[in-house]
């Protein structure tokens, strides 16, 4: 037997170096409790960083439940009053509506703390509840031959779903504001080697809105330095359960191949006793959500990654959304477009519209239209300004581009110069949401990974446009586009369109 074969079962059984007292993860007490008597008694660790989840989650849940009850009672009472029922019946229906709505929300997992503030998941739960209630009421009325007022099914429930979604949106906004200040965070422990744990901790620190505050890490073995990447090393892999108890950890994130198989299973048992959640980061970078599913097969838990480009129904829905909403927006924008075009013609010589060949789906060229925001010979001057670009990588951008006209600066400030691209959307060359359409000269310099951006149609707006626009680096822009290509869905498109409206009003990153 080789050395590797002898060491493999030892490593998989978590019998590794330990910083404190070893306690079995499979026992009913997988850690030594602070303040316990005996030679192994541990002092209470000082609490650094945010407070544990238990200190704020109950207050948050009480607020959400109270808001849902009040909203359901108000909608139920108003609907009953509109039917001209007596006050006692209206009050009774208001109470029944509040209780039934909150109960169904509870059964659909809408009150799970990890869903609050998450965005799509909490809104999808509300929509599932609305559809479920409409179906149940309809089937009940049909089975019992009961005449049910249509305004209960077709008006009250959709309005209630809207009210609940607005409540969730308000809670999400407040929660994100609190997390930006370092409050209402989940105390997080990252498990893995320094090279695996440090990048995960850095990614979580850059986006506090997700609510993970990394308290420290647990590598397989202790090194010479008590820190890794600026984070304290709180113990080894064998100390996880004890570290969770001592530092009041809410979430444990296991990265890479730090633990697997039976050891990971025993850790989940230990964390159940310790009151912490277990999260496994499998290394599928930028792929998640509905495109990743766990499939039990032959006694194994296999992670299946769906290719979004092969989902026929989702692709058809995106095409319908692009054509219908694109046509409606183009019709609504006809008058502003005419006014802007007239302003361009009157303030600078040349045509009102500018057309340019761009790379579309799979690199196929198409003609993209814009309102002209630059002087007529802007393309000829571009070659002389390449060295003054404010952007790295292949994209050319300047904060003080001398080619932009006075009217052009206003058009760009509010993204009005992009409105003619609605015609490209209606014509099928572009989508409402997608990666930025590159110049053909930029596309010719793409390498394999960047080529992936064009596996979907380019968009009028996209994930990078609502995440910083021209203020982002080239690498960050590409990564956001790749994230979109690997995870796009109709729900994500609608969310990006909503965020685009806010970004355009603020004018952040537009020049």
N, C-alpha and C positions, 0 to 999 in steps of 0.2 A: 504493500500500500504506500502511495506517495505521500509526501508531507502535506500537499494541498488536500488530498482526500481525507487525511487524519484530522485536519484543522477545520474542514467544512462544517461537520455537524456541531463542533464546538462553537463556531461563530454564529451559526443559525440558531443556537439555543441560548443566545444572549449571555453566555458565560464569559464576559469580557471584563476588563478592568473596572473597578467600582470606586467612587470617591467616598462613599459612606458605607452604611450597613446594608448588606445584601438581604432583600426580602423577596420572596417569591411573588411574581405577578399573578399567579393563579390562586393565591390565598385570599381569604376574606378580608385580610388586613395587609394589603400589598405595600404598606409604608409604615414607618414608625411615626405615630402621632406626636405633634409638638406638645411639650409639657407633660409627656408620659413619664412614669416613674421607671427607675432602673438604670443600668449602666449605659443603655443606648438612647436615653432620653435626649431629645433635640430641642434647642431653644427656638422660639418663634422668630422666623426670619423677618427683617425689616421690609416693609412694603414700599417698593420704589415704582414709579410710573403710575398709570391710571389705576383706579379702584377696580376690584373684581366685578365680574358680570352681575353677581347676585346683588350688588349695591345699587344698580340702576335699572336692571331689566324688569323688575316688578313694577316700578313706577311707570316705565314706558308701556308695559302691557296694560296697566290700569287705564292709562290715558287713551290708548287705542280702543280698548273694549268699550269704555264709556262713550267715546265719540261714535263708535259703530251703533251702540244702543240708542243714543240720542238721534242719530241720523235715520235709523230704521223706524223709530217711533214717530218721528216727524213726518216722514214720507207716508207711513201707514195711516197716521191720523189725518193728514191732508187728503189722501186718496179717499178715505172713508167719508170725510166731510163733503168731498165733491160729489159723492153719491147721495147726499142729503140724508144720511143716517142720523139717528139720535145721538146726543153727546156721549151717553154711556157706552153705546156700541162703538163709537169712534175711539173712545179711550181704550176699550177692550181690544179692538183691532190694532191699535197702536202698540199696546203691550205685547200682543201675540206676534206682530211683525218684528219687533225688536228682539224678542226671544228666539224666534225661528231663524231670523237672519244671522244672529250671532252664533247660534248653534251650528248652522250649516257652515259658516266660516271656520268654526273650530274643527269640525270634522274634515274639512279640506286643508287643514294645516295652515290656515292664514294667520294664526297667532303664534307660530313658531318664531322665536326671536331671531334666528338666523335669516328668516325671510324679510323681516322688517328692515327697510332701508336698502334692500337689495335691488329694487327696481322691477325688472321684468317678472321675476318669480312671484312677487306679492300681487302685482296687477293681474297676472295670469290666474292666480288663485281666486281673486274676486270675480273674474270673468267666468271661471268654471262654476262658481257658486250660482251666479245669475242664470247660466244655461241650465244647470241642474234644477233650480227652482221652477223655471219656466216649463221644463219637461215634466217635472213631477205634478205641477198644478194642471197642466194640459191633460196628462194621462188620467189623473184623478177625476177631473171633470168629465172626461169621456167615459170612464169606467162606471161612475156613479150617476151618469146622466144629469149632472148638475150644471146649471147655467151660471158660469163664472164671468163676472164683468171683465170686459177686455182691457179696461184701463189698469186692472191689477197685474195682468200678464204683460201687456205690451207697453205700458207706461210706467207703472210703479216700480217694477223690478229693474228695468234699465236705468231709471232715474236713481234708484237706490244704489245700483252698481257704480254709477257716476259719482254720487256723493261719497261712497266708501273709497273710491279711487282717489278722489280729491283729498280725503282725510289721509290716506296712505302717502300721497305726494307731499302733503304738508309735514307729516311726521318724518318722511325721508329727508326733506329739506332741513328741518331742525336738527335731525340726527347727524347729517353731514356737516352742518355748521359746528355742532358740538365736537365732532371728531376732528375737525380742522384745528380745534383748540386743544386737542389731546384728551378730551373727555369721552365717556361712553364707549370706550375701546375694550376689545377682548385681549386679555393678557395672554400672550402667545409664546410657546416654546417651540423652537425649530430643532429637529433631530436630524443629524447627518454630519458628514465630514465638513471641514471648513470650506472646501471648494463647492460643496453642494448646498450647504445651509446659508452661507453668506449672500449669494445672489438672490435667493428666495427672500431673505430678510430685507435686502435692499429694495426689491420690487414692492414689498408690502409697505415699507416706509415711505416710498414715493407716492403711494395712493392711500392716504389715511381714511378716505371715505368708505373703504371696505371694512374698516373697524378693527384691523389686526395691529396690535402693538407688541412687537417682539421684545420680550424681557431678556432672553438669553438663548443659548444653544446648548445642545448635548451631543458632542461628537462621540465616535466609537471608543476613543481613548483620550486621556488627558495629555496635553502637550506641555511644553515649557511655558507658554504664554497663557495667562489667565483670561485672555480676550481673543476674539477672532472677528476681524472686520469691524472693530469698535464695539462688539457685543460681548458681554461676560459669558464665560463658559461656566455653567452652573452644575455640571456633573458629566457623567458619561451616559451612554445608552442604557446601561444597567441601572442608572439612578433616576430614570424618567419619572416613575411613580412618586418617588420621594421628593423630587424637585417640584412636581406638580402640587404636592401638598404644602411644601415649605413656602413656595412663592405664590401660592393661590393662582395657579395657571388655569385659564379658561379653555384654551385650545392647544393641542399638540399637533404640529405639522411634521410628518415624517417624509423626508426627501430621499430621492434616488433609491439606492438599494440598501439603505441603512438597516432596515428590518423587513423581513418578509416571511411568508408562510406561518408556521406555528408561533414564532416569536411575536409577530404582529398581532396574531389572534389573542395571545396572552396579554399583550399590552392593552388591547381593547377591553379585556376583562378588568384589568387593573384601573384603567381610566374610568370605567363605569363606577367603581367604588370611590375614586377620587373626585368624581363630578366634573371631569373635563371631556371635551369633544376630541375625537381623533380624526385628523384629516391627512390623507395620503396624497403627496404631489408626485404623480407617476412619471413626470418628465415630458408629457405631451404639451410642448410649449405653444401657447396661444390657441389651443384647441379645447373647447369646453361646451358647456350648456347642453342643448338638445342633440348635439352631434356626437356625444360620448355616452355610451350606455354600458352597463355591467351585465354580462350574460353568463349565468352559471352553466357550465358545460363539462361533463365528465368529471365532476368533483372539483373543477377549477372555476375561478372567477375571472372571466376573460373580458377585457375592456375592448369594446367595439367602437371604432371611429368611423362615423358616416361621412361620405363625401357629399357635401351640400350641392355640388354641381349636378349630381345624378338624381336629385329629388325632383321628379316631374311636377308634382303638385305645387311645391314651393316656387319652382321656376315659372309656372303658369300664373300663379298669384302675383308674382313680382311683375310680370309682363302686363297683366291687367291693371295693376296699380300704376305702373309707369304711364301707360297710354291714357287711362281715364283721368287720373289726377294731373298728369302733364298737360293734357288738352284743356282741363278746367283752369289750371294756373296760367296757361298761355292766353286763354281768352280774357281772364281777369287782368293780365299784365299788358293787354293790347294798348290801352290808353297811356299808362306810364311809359311804355316802350316808345310810343310816338313822341311824347314830350321829351324824353331823354335823347332820342335820335335828333330831334329838332335842335336841342341845345348843343349837341356835338357839332352839327353842321354849321350853326351860326357862330360858334366860338373858335373853330379851327378849320383850315382848308382840308378837304378830303371827304370821303364817303362817311355815312353814319355808322355803317356796319363793317366789321372786320372778320374775314374768314381765314382759316388756317388748317392745314392738314395735320391731323393728330392720329395716334395709334389707338385703335379701338379693341374690341374683343379679339383675343389671340393675336394682337398686333396688326389687324387689318386696318388700313388707312381709311379715314373718313374726313369730311369737311366740317369743322366746328365753327359755329357762328358766335360772335360777341359784339357788343357795342364798342366802337372804337374809343379807347381811352388814352391812346398815344398818338404821337405825330405820325404822319403818313409813312415816313421812311424809317420807322422804328426797327424793323427787321435788319436793315442795312447797318444801323448804328449798334445793334446788339453785339456784333463781333468785337467792337472796340471797347465794350463795357464788361466783357466776361471776367476780366481780372478784378473788377470792383464788386463782384457779387457778394451779397451778405449771407448767402447760403453755402453750405458745403455740399459735396456730392454733385449730382448731375443737374439739379434744379437751379435755374438762374432767377435771383430775386434781389432787388435793391430797395432799401428804405427810402432813398431820395433819388429815384430813377428820373434823370433829366428828360426822358422821352414822354413822360406822362403829362397830359394837358391839365389845365385848371379844372375843367369840367370832369375830366377823367379821374382826378383824385376823389371828387365827390362820388362818382359812379362806383369806384372801387371801394370807397369807405363803406357803402351800404350794399355792395355786391350787385348793383344794378346792371353792371356791364355783363353779368352772367345770364341775364334773363333770356336773350335770344337762344341760349342752349336748350330752352324748353322745346324749341322746334326739333332739335336733335333727339330729344327724348321721345317726342311724338312720332318722329320718323323711324325710331328704332335703333339709331346709332349709339345712343347713350341711355343710361338709366337715371332715375332721380337720385339714387344713392349708389355709390361705387367709388373706386379709386380715381384719382385725378388722371385725365387723359394726357399722356406725355407727348411731347414733340417727337417726330419721327427720328430726329437726330439723337434725342435722348434714348428712345427705344432701341436704337441700333447699338447702344453701349450697355444695355442691360445684360447682367449675368443670369445664371440659372434661377437663383432664388428670387430676384426682382421680376423676372418674367412671369412669375406666379401671380403678380398683381393683375395681369390682363386675362386671367381665367374667367373673369366676369366683365360685363360691360362697364366702361368708365362712367362715372357719375357726375351729376351737377353738384352734389355735395357728397361728403363721405366722412369716415371716422376721423381722419386726420384734420379735416376742416373744422370739426367741432372740438378738437383737442389741442388747439393752439395755432392752426393754420400756418402761415409763413414764419411764425416764431419757432417752429420745430426744426430740428436738425434733419438732414436727409435720411439718416438711419432710422430716426424715430418715425418719420413719415412713412417709410417703407414698411416698418414693423406694424404700424397701425393698419396700413392697407392689407398686409398679409393676414393680420388678425381678422379683418373683415371678410376677406375671401374665404378663410377657413371656417367662419362661424356665422355667415350672413343668414338672416331670416326676415320674414315680413315684420315681426315685432321689432327687430333691431332697426330695420329701415324706418319704421314710423318713429321710433325713439330718436334716431339721428335727424330726421326731418324736424322734429320738435326742437331739438337742441340747436339745429341750424338757425332757426328763427331767432333764438336768444343770442346766438353768437353774432348774427348779422346786425341786430339792433345795437349790440355793444360795440361792434366794429373791431373786436380784438384780433390781432394778427393780420389785418387787411392793409395792404399797401402795394 
